[in-house]
Amino acid sequence: MAKIKVTKVKSAINRTKRQKLTLEALGLNKIGQTKEHEATSSILGMVRKVEHLVSVEEA
């Protein structure tokens, strides 16, 4: 399965609770933090919900 790198690039201040919890579930707490995940449908769905706050690249 492919891997993706997800990096938080914007703050979660003034965002909905759902978006904040999604970032937390992805393991992203601080701006600039990067996590590597398998490109499963559930992870891609979470990334799509917060795509305006993160950047994604293939690893």
C-alpha positions in Angstrom: 0.0 0.0 0.0 1.2 3.5 -0.8 2.4 5.9 2.0 1.6 9.6 2.3 3.2 12.3 4.3 0.8 14.7 5.9 2.1 18.1 7.2 0.1 20.6 9.2 0.5 24.0 7.6 -2.2 26.1 9.2 -3.6 26.6 12.7 -6.8 24.9 14.0 -7.9 28.1 15.8 -11.5 29.1 14.9 -12.1 25.7 13.3 -14.9 23.3 14.1 -14.4 20.7 16.8 -14.7 17.9 14.2 -11.7 19.4 12.2 -9.7 19.7 15.4 -10.4 16.1 16.4 -9.5 15.0 12.8 -6.1 16.7 13.0 -5.5 15.0 16.4 -6.5 11.6 15.0 -3.9 12.2 12.2 -1.3 12.8 14.9 -0.8 16.5 14.0 -0.5 18.9 16.9 1.9 21.7 15.9 2.3 23.6 12.7 5.1 22.1 10.6 4.7 18.6 12.2 4.7 15.8 9.7 3.3 12.2 10.0 3.5 9.3 7.6 0.4 7.2 7.1 -0.7 4.3 4.8 -3.0 5.7 2.1 -6.1 3.8 3.2 -9.6 5.1 2.4 -10.2 6.2 6.0 -6.9 8.2 6.2 -7.6 9.8 2.8 -11.1 10.7 4.0 -9.7 12.4 7.1 -7.2 14.3 5.0 -10.0 15.5 2.7 -11.9 16.9 5.6 -8.9 19.1 6.7 -7.2 19.6 3.3 -7.2 23.3 3.8 -5.1 22.9 6.9 -2.5 20.3 5.7 -0.3 19.6 2.8 0.0 16.0 1.4 2.8 14.4 -0.6 3.5 10.8 -1.5 6.3 9.1 0.4 
